[in-house]
Amino acid sequence: MKLFLARATFCALAALMTLTACNQAESPKSATDTQSTNHYQTVLESIYSADMPGATVVVSRQNEILFSGAVGMADMEMAVPLSEHSIMRLASVTKQYTAAAIMKLIEEGHLALDDTLEKFWPESRYKHVTIHQLLNHSSGIPSYTNIPGYVTGDPMRRHVSTADLLETFMDLEPDFPAGTAFRYNNSGYVLLGAIIEKLSGNAWDEYIAEALLAPIGVEQTRYFGSEPILRHRARGYQIDTEQGVVNAPWISLSQPHAAGALKATALEVDRWQRALHQGEVLQPESYAAMIREDEITGEYGYGLLVGSLAGMPMISHDGGIHGFNTSAVWLPDAQVSVVFLSNFAGHQPMPATLAYRLAAYAAGQPFPIEEDRIELPVETLERYHGTYQINATTQRTLQVRDGQLYSQRQGGTASRAQPISETTFVLDGSLAYFTMVLADDGAVSGVNFFQVNSAIPEFAERVSDQVSTRQRAELSAEQLQRLLGAYELQPGFVITLRLEGEQLLAQATGQGAFPVYPESASRVYNAEIGIEMEFTLPAEGPATSLTLFQSGLEIPAPRISE
């Protein structure tokens, strides 16, 4: 288990579901790709259930649709299945449309990347922020979605004008001086939407529709409010730890604005994605600016992330909004497009993981997860049991438990590793895998671990055939009571500690409870999921804060309730 701390707004933990049927769309596909089509369908059927919320997916290669399919329900209460016609919220995938619209306005001579907000809001405290800094999240303007209680409370339900929305953040203190750091920021893209409206004289989405989408034949990608009747509109769902699957909270789509309010079918996003990356939307220099990496913002360009997938160049963006998670992936070398839109927020694996998996398969470089699992004798697994040194400060352990091999990086979550050969293993719920390294005499000398974004493995040398275990401390009832309470990891995301009998439990917003064990009076841990918490204890009374350690992160969290 990992605590999913959302980059922009939200994310929840959900259990894997079992699937029995799939609603496959009738769509053009390669005559020679029947086996691949069946594979994409099989992958979806292994993740989503026909009677639960699900996903719509399009996979294309070199402008040919290989697969267009849908799994699950568009409306659970009315028993309406998803189809390739289902319209979903795109969430932050919207940002690439907004960024492209700004680049189009620059091409038309209305704007420049080094123009500042003084051109539009001359009295603003942010008048020196540039268009470039809004596009790549280096403006320092606080994201309104990080205002405590904004995303999870009533503000998101309020219908607002563009001017109303700007008022929520334009007077806030900056997070940092403009151009000095990167912080993902929805406010910046609301401002970009406002600039589109000022320069075009139309609503931001109307300009996108007319200037960018109509010329490429895309007709149903728009900001659709909740009031109009919209055929094929899919409803959004999420997981509640007590009730199971529930309707996502209602929000006004005037709130995500140009940062995340577009809706579309997966087929239309696929058409958009291919047109954008193949030069049908913007001039070459404008597109190049969108995918240019920056020393301040790293892989983030303009509304797009520039990275790699198993060593292949990749351009992508993910999104999350109440009831929906989305991912759009483009592999330029293979000309592969994958669009994955889900109306089941927080369901695992997330759409991005699945989109990467399908993209690699379509590009002819499938991850080992596609291979059949085999069974290995426990004696073979026990050969690999031990501690492996990654670098001077970090280790990975391989441990046999109940006849299964588990891999855990220091500070990370233990994951079951399933064998596909005597020396290669894939991790449950992940595209990561590892290969054991054997010396000439057959002795285990190390492990090569392959992450999703690289074809170059991380090597860890075996330093012990043992795995050390942590010692648990015995705390008095009074000592345990001092740790109990709620601690805010980020606005709207709280971790609560409570006692159930004599067991100390921790539970984060929207996620299941898990046990934690005292190592001292001020530190607790769960080695299996790779989490630790250090509490700040005054001379008397309850802890005033904690620091959560997981996956190399250190996240301070003040106490917010007793």
N, C-alpha and C positions, 0 to 999 in steps of 0.2 A: 504494500500500500504506500502511496506517496500522497502527501498533502498537496492538492492541486491549487497553487496560488496563481490566480488568473492575472495575465499580463495587463489586460485592460479592464475586465469587469467580472467575469464569472467562470466557474467551472465546478463540476461536482463529481463525486466518485460513484460509479455504478457497477453492478456485477455483470459478468458476461452472460448473455442470454443464449438459449438454444433455439435453433430454427427448424421449421418443418416445411415451409413453402416459400415461393418467391413469385412476385408479380413481374415477369419479364416483359419489357416493352417490345413492340414491333418496330424495329428501326433498322436503317441501313447498316450493314457490316460486311467485312471482307468475306468473300466466298471461300477463301482458303483458311479462315480463322475460326472455324467452328469449335475446335478444341480449346482455343483461347477464350472464346465467348463462354463456353461451358465452365472454364476455370474461374472467370470473373464472377459468374453466377454462384458457383460453389463457395467462393470466398465470402460473398455477401450472405449466403444461406447459413454459413457457419457463425455469423456474428449477430444477425438480426432475426427476429421472429415475425412470422406473417401476421400475427394478431397483436403485435406491439408497435409502437412508433419505430420508424426505420430510416431508410435513406434512398435517395435517387442518385444514380452514378452514370457518368459518361466517360468512356475511354476512347480516345482517337489517336491515330498515328498517321503522320503525313497526309492530313486532311481526310482520312477515311475513318469513319466511326466503327470501332471494333466491338463496342458494347454500349448499350443504353438500357439500363434496367432499374427496377424499383423493388424494394423489399419493405414490407411492413404497412402500417396504417397511416393514412393522411388525417383521418378523424376517427378516433377510437369509439366515441360515443355513437356516431352514426355508422360505424363499421364500413368506412370508405377506404379502400386501399390506395396506397401511393401508386403513381404511374409516372411515365416520363413527362406527362403534362403538369405534374404537381409543381406549384409555385412555392418556393421557400424563401425565408429571410437569408440574405447573404452575409449579414453581420459585417465583420471587418474586411471581407473580400471586396466590399464596396469601395474601400480606399483606393484601389487601383483605378477604378472608374473616375473617381474624383481627381486623382493625380493626373490622369490622362486628359481630363477636361481642362485643367490648369495649363498643361503643356499645349493643348490646342489653342487656348486663349493667347498664349505666348506666341505661337505661330501666326496668329491673326493680328499680332502687333498691339494687343491691348495690355500686355503685362510683360514683366521681365523677372527672372529668378531673383535678382538682387533688389527688386522693388521692396519697400518696407510697408508696414501697416500704416505708416503716416499718410500714405496715399489715400487711405480709406477711412481711418480713424485718427485724425491728426492730434487729438487730445489724449489718446490712450497712453497708459504707462508702458504699453508694449509697442509703441510706434516705431521702435528701431528693429523689431523682429522682421526678418526677410521671408519672402515666399519660400525660398530654399529651406529655411529652418522649419517652417511649418510642414513642408512635405516630408522631411526626414526625421521629424520628432526631436529636433535639437533646439527648439524655441525657448524652453524653460517655462512656458506658460503651463500652469497646473491643469491637469486633466479633470474636468468636472465630474467624470465618473469615479474619481478617487475621493470626492467629498464624502465624509462619513455619512452613511445611510442613504446616499443619493440613489445608488443602483438598486438596493434592496428595499427601499421605502417608497413613500408616496410621490417623491419628485418625478420618478420615471413614468408615472401614470398621468402626469399633467400635460395637456396639449399646449405647446408653445409655438410662438413665431420664432423666426431666426433671431430677431432682435432680443426677444425674451431669453433665448438660450445663451446668447452672448453675455447677457447681464449676470449669468450665474458664475462666470469665471474671469471676466476682463478686469476686475478690480482686485483679484487675489494676488498675494505676494508671489513672485516668481520662485520656481523650484531651484533655478540656477541661472547664471548669466547666459543669455542667448548665444548659441554656437559653441558652448564649452562642454556639453555632455549630451548623451542620448537618453531619453525617457519616453517610452511609448505614450502617446498623447492623443486622446480623442478630441480635445478642445481645438487642437491645430487643424484638424480636418473639418470641424464645424466652421472655423474661420475661412478655410478654403471654399467651403460651400457658400458662405456669405459673399465672398469675393466673386464667385461665379455668378451669383444673383445680381450683384451690383454692376458687373461688366456686361452681362448678357441681357438684363432686363427680364429674365425668366426665372422660375424656380430652378434650383440647382439641378434637380433630376430631369427637368424638361430640357435644359441645355444639353445634358448628357445624351438624352434620347434623340434629340434632333441633330446634334453636331457629331456624335460618335457612333450611335447605334443604328439609326435609320440607314445610313449609307452602307452598312454591312448586313442589312436585312434582319436586325434584331428588333422585335416589336413589343415584347412583353417583359422587359426589364425596366422597372420603374420603382419609384416610391409609391407604394399602395397603402393608403391609410386603412384603418379598421372599418370605416363606415361603408365604403362602396362594396357592392356585391362583386366578388372576384371569383370566377370559376376556377376550380382546381387549387384554391388556396389550402395549403396544408397547415394544420394546427401544430403548435409546439408543445412538447412535453418534457418533463424532467423527473428525476428520482427524489422522492421524499423518504428519509430513513425509516419513518414509521408507517407511511401509507403506501409505499411503493411508487408506481408510476402515477403522476398527477399532471393536470394541466399546468403549463408554465404561467407565472403571474402575468397579468395583462399589463402592457406598457403602451404608451403613445409613441408611434414611430417618428413623431416630430422630434423626439429626444435624441435618438442616435444620429439623425440628420445625415450629412454627407460623410460621417465617419462609419456608418453602418446600417443605413435604413433601406437600401435597395432590396427588391425581391426579384426572383427570376426562376426559370426552370434550369435544370442542369444542362440541357441541350443548348440553351441560349448562352450560358456562361462558357460552355465549350466553344461555341462559335465566336464569342467575344475574345476569349483567350487566344485562340489561333489567329484571329485578325490582328490583335494587338501585337503579338510577338512575331508575326510574319510581315509587318510593315503596311497593313491596310488602314491603320488608324492614324498614325503619326508619322512625321518625317523622321528619317534615320537619326538625326542629331537629338531630336526630342526623346525618342525611345531610348537612345543611349544614355541620356541623362537619368531616365527613370531607373535604370538598372546599374548605375554607377555606384560602386562602393565608396565609402567615405571613412577617413581616419577617425572621425568622431563617432559616427553611427555604425561603423563596421559593415555588416552585410545588408543593412536596411537602405534601400534606395528611396524611390518615391512610390509609396503604396505597394511596394514589392520587396520581398526578401531574396537576396542573391546568395545561393549556397551551393551545396552539392549533395548528391544522393549516390551512395556506393561509388564515389569517385566520378560520377557524371555531373556536369554543370546542371543546376536546377534553379528555377525562378518560381516563387510560390508565395502564397499568403493564406493564412487560416483565419477563421472567425468564430466568435461565440457570442450569442445573445440569448435572451430568455427563451428557452425551448429549442434552440437550434445551435448546431456546430457545423462548420463548413471548412472546406479546403479546396484550393485550386492550385494545381501543379503543372509546370511546363518544363519539359526536358528539351532544350534547344537542339542538341546534337542529334537526337533521335526523332525530333519533331513529335513528341508525345505530349498529349494533353489529358489530364485526369481532373474531373470535377466531382466532388463528393459533398452532397448536401444532406444533412441529417436533421430530422425533427425530434431527436431524442437527446437532449442536452446532457452531457456528462457520461453517456454510455461508453463503455470501454470495449475494445480499443477506440481511441478517438479517430475521427475522420482523417486527420492528417497522417496518422500511422498507416491507415488503410489506403489512402491515396498514394503514399510513397510505395507501398507494397505493390499496388496495381501498376503504377508507373514503371517501376523497375521490371516487372514482368513484361509489360508491353514493349519496353526498350530492349528486350532480349537478354537482360541481366538480372534474372530473378534472385531474390534472397533465398537462402537455404530453408526458410520456413515453408517453402513450397514443396520440399522433398518429404517423402514418407518417413515416419518415425520407425525406429527399430527398438527392440528390447536388448539390453545388455545385462549380463549377469552382475549381481551385486559386487562380486569380486573384482570385476573390471572397473566399476565405478569407484570402489575403495582405493584403487591405485592412484586416482586423481585427488582424493581427499587431502586437503592441506592448505597451507598459507602461501600466497604468491606475492612477491614484492613488485609493485608497479614503478614506484620511484622512492625517493628518500623518506617520504612522509605518508605514502598511501599503499595499502595492501588490498588484495582480493582474496577471498576464501572460497574454496570449493568444499562442500560438506555433504556427506551422505546421510540422509534422514529417511527412515521408513522405506528403504530401498530405492530412493530417488536422489539425484544429484542436484544440489542447489548452489547457485553462484551469487556472491554478494561482494560488491565493491565497498570499501570502507566508507561509511556514511551513507550508503545506499540501501536499497531494499533487496532482500533475498528473493531470488526468482528461480523457479524450477527449470532445470536444463534438461531438454529431451534429446536423446541421441538420434542422429541421422546416419552416423557411421560409428566405428569404434572410437574415433578421436574427435568428431565434430558434433557440437550440441547447439540447439537453438533455445532461446529463452521464451518462456510462456508470455503471451501478450506483447511481444516485442519483435522487432526485426533484427535485433542484435544477436550475434552468435559467436562462438569461440571454438578454437581448434587446439587440442593438446599438442605440445611440442615434446617429442621423444628424442633422447640421445641415441647414439648408434647401438648401444647395448640394450635399448628398450626402456631405460629408466625415464621417468617423467622429469623433464628439465624446466618446463614452463608452460605458459598458455598464451596464445595469440587471441586477443579479443577484438572483434570487428563491430564498430558502431555504424549507425544508419548512414551517416554523412561522409564516410571515408572508406576507401578501398585499402587503406594502410592500417594494419592492426596495431593495437596497443599490446606490447609484450610485457608479461609479468613473469619474473623468475621464481621458481619454486624455492622457498627458503625453509619450509618445514612440512612434514607430513602430518602435523597436528594443527588443530584449530583451537585457539585459546577461547575460553568462555569467561564472561564477566561475572564478578561476584556481586550478589544482591545483598543490600544492607537491610537490616531489620529496623523499621521505624516505629515509634510509638504512635498511638492514635492521635495524640496532640501534634506530633510532627507532621503526620499526613494531612491533618486538617489545615495546616498553614499553607499547603500547596493548592488546595481546592479553590475553584473559582473560574471565571471566564477571562481570557486574555485575547486582545485584538491584534492579530497578525497583520492585517491590512483592513482598510475600511470595508465593512460588511463581511469580513472573514475572521471568525473567532474560533479559538480552541478552548474547550472547557474540560476541566479536570474534576472528576467526581469519584466517590467510593461506591462500590457495589459489593456489599459484604465487607470483606477485608481486601478486595482487589481494587487497586487504583486504575481508573480508566480515563482515557483521553478521547475527545471527539471534536472534530472540526466541522464547521458549518457545512451541512449537506452531505456529510460522510458518516460512515459507520464508526462505532466506538471500538477502541483497541486497548489492550492492557499495556501499562508501562510499569517499570520496576525500579525501585529506588537503588541508586548506587551510593548515595550519601544523603544527608538531610536536605541538600539543595539541588540534587541532580537525579533525573530519572531517565530511563532509556527503554527502547524495545529493539533489540539487536536484529530480530528477524526482518523488520521493516526499515531498519537503518535510521532511527530517529532518536534524538536526545533532546532534553530540555534542562536548562540551568536556570534556577530561580533566584531572584534577588530577595533575600530575607532580611528585614530589619531586626533590630535587637529583640523586638517582641511583635506579635501579631502576624497576620497573613503576608504572604509574598506580595511584593508591589509590582513585579514584572517577571517575565521569563524571556529567555533567548532560546529559540528553536534551532537545532542543527540538523540538517538533512541535505544529502546530495551536494555537500560542499557549501551550502548556504548557511548564513547566520542571520536569523530574523528576530529582532527584538519585538516583544509584545507586552504592552502595559496591561495591568489588571483593569478590567472595566466593571466588574461586579464582584460581590462577595459570594 
